[in-house]
Amino acid sequence: MSTTKPYRNYQYETERFLLRQVEEADAPALLKCYADPAAVARMNEDNCMRGFLCETEEALRAYIRIWQSEDYARPAVIDKATGEPVGTLEIFGGEIGVLRVDLRADYETPETLRELYTLAMEWFPKDFPMGAMVTKASVKAPHRRAVLKELRFSGPESFRGYEDYYRMAVRQLGLAYCGLACCLCSENSDCAGCQNGDAPCFKDCENFPCVRERVLAGCWECPDFPCGKGMHRDNLRARAFVQFAREYGPDRLMECLERNRWAGVVYHHPGKLTGDYDLPTEQEIFQLLLHGPMGGG
């Protein structure tokens, strides 16, 4: 992905799709999406002046001209196999970034949605800086709800007075004080994360009150680490994560965890609290963090 002006000169690519700024020349193909009431019913029209249903190419061209003039990104989704635009996305940054997904009816499949949502999760928070990302999925879009739940978005919830929003906030949950990744924990559905609340899932944790009393960001700032308290007594992964944060910084640890997540590294296997980072040595955990599952950059 390369970008000069992030809301205009950008290009993204997945296995099946190419994304670039929508153009007026896309109108004839996109009419198959925006002239279809069933497809429009799944679109997010919240806070828009009127609905997205367009019965003519000229009406759609007028919309595209608006999209090109506004201060947000509106990429067309191009099927690489046919070269045809099959929908658009919309994204902008800020405290909360809103992702809109408009797709032709025959592309409203779990496979397509998973591919596009995953791209959005990987690139958009970095290229259009935001504190969290939300996207709407109403009861009229069951495939979207299922895929968002699979990708561990929270929701549905209310957003600015509108219903049916799902939220991705990996960075908001962040790291636990002990070094473990609240952002990836399979137990976090009802937990705001160690740094954001009282972490009810760790009521008996020794590290939580210790860090709070010392007014530290986490165990990685503690001069007494490794102390053998709490999670550091018998959890090599927690000790390795803290040591990694001490050497490279907690932001680098989060970047590595996020990159590895999309590369297929599993933090917790289904029904377990162990995963791919539970390796025999700290050195092996460091290598997985730094170089990913294939040992590449």
Secondary structure as UniProt FT lines:
FT   STRAND          2..3
FT   TURN            6..8
FT   STRAND          10..13
FT   STRAND          17..21
FT   HELIX           24..26
FT   HELIX           27..34
FT   HELIX           37..41
FT   TURN            46..47
FT   HELIX           57..69
FT   STRAND          75..79
FT   TURN            80..83
FT   STRAND          84..91
FT   STRAND          94..103
FT   HELIX           105..107
FT   HELIX           110..127
FT   TURN            128..129
FT   STRAND          130..136
FT   TURN            139..140
FT   HELIX           142..150
FT   TURN            151..152
FT   STRAND          154..159
FT   TURN            160..161
FT   STRAND          162..168
FT   HELIX           170..173
FT   TURN            177..178
FT   HELIX           182..184
FT   TURN            186..187
FT   HELIX           188..190
FT   HELIX           194..196
FT   HELIX           200..202
FT   TURN            203..204
FT   HELIX           207..214
FT   HELIX           219..221
FT   TURN            223..224
FT   HELIX           230..232
FT   TURN            233..234
FT   HELIX           236..248
FT   HELIX           250..262
FT   TURN            263..264
FT   TURN            270..271
FT   TURN            276..277
FT   HELIX           282..291
FT   TURN            292..295
//
